[in-house]
Amino acid sequence: MSYVPQEYWFRHGKTYKEEFQYNKKFELQEKILIEYLKNLSVSSFSTVFELGCGFGRITKLLLSNFSNITEYVAIDLSPHQIENAKEFVKPTIETRQQNLNINFMVSSIQSFQMQKKYDLVVASEVLMHVLPSEIEDVVHKLVSMSNEHVVNIDWYEEPPATKAAPHNFIHQYEKIYVNLSQVNNVYRIPIMKKGSWLKSVDAKQYLFHALIKKTQ
Ligand SMILES: C[S@@+](CC[C@H](N)C(=O)[O-])C[C@H]1O[C@@H](n2cnc3c(N)ncnc32)[C@H](O)[C@@H]1O
């Protein structure tokens, strides 16, 4: 069956949360993301744009770990995922003392009307589902929406896997980022824990971080 992103995610968004199984790979992915963001020399980001928030797993994670966030915009093309995200994140928002402006919107990134720039633009396991014919434009848009950091976590392998499900793609994120004039540096961090054979976890994922040039 051919992959039509809008149709696929509209359908899967209805059952995504119930079918989601939290496991060691997600645990490690979240730990590495939080540690990485906390170690950024300018970990003072206060505005965040999240692409493909799903049921709000990363939204909740960031809001509970970074009390400095004052504005958060999360979009997803699935209306069901957005409804689930609002519910999932609600208790976290309620416990926050300071002002927080949070907006959940049903939209694809392709049709999103960009109005401002954010300190952090983040997308976890979303870009790997963008069609190869659209990935460069989507990454370009994300970079244009950031004034400091763009972080994506996605499946990546070298050499690229020969077999992949129709909705999964290995994109050359580093090459795409470095070709953009707004990008200063790109970093690639493996989502991997080395341990004994039983304890090691390799999610076959990487965290990609594009550092955006400061505008004068
Ligand atoms: C695998 S889920 C990841 C959800 C969440 N980021 C997480 O890590 O738990 C991918 C999500 O991206 C959304 N998505 C895929 N392509 C998108 C696009 N072009 N624009 C907006 N959302 C998209 C899907 O609807 C889905 O909710």
The ligand as an ORCA input file, in Angstrom:
! r2SCAN-3c Opt
* xyz 0 1
  C       5.796      8.567     15.428
  S       4.737      9.865     15.954
  C       5.796     10.716     17.134
  C       5.002     11.481     18.166
  C       5.836     12.257     19.189
  N       6.682     13.246     18.563
  C       6.673     11.324     20.015
  O       7.902     11.267     19.825
  O       6.122     10.628     20.883
  C       4.775     10.978     14.568
  C       3.767     12.117     14.712
  O       4.068     13.101     13.731
  C       2.871     13.560     13.128
  N       3.233     14.021     11.788
  C       3.760     13.270     10.780
  N       4.004     14.038      9.702
  C       3.630     15.300     10.031
  C       3.624     16.548      9.331
  N       4.054     16.618      8.075
  N       3.162     17.644      9.970
  C       2.692     17.562     11.252
  N       2.684     16.400     11.958
  C       3.136     15.284     11.366
  C       1.964     12.349     13.151
  O       0.596     12.683     13.064
  C       2.327     11.694     14.486
  O       1.501     12.143     15.531
*
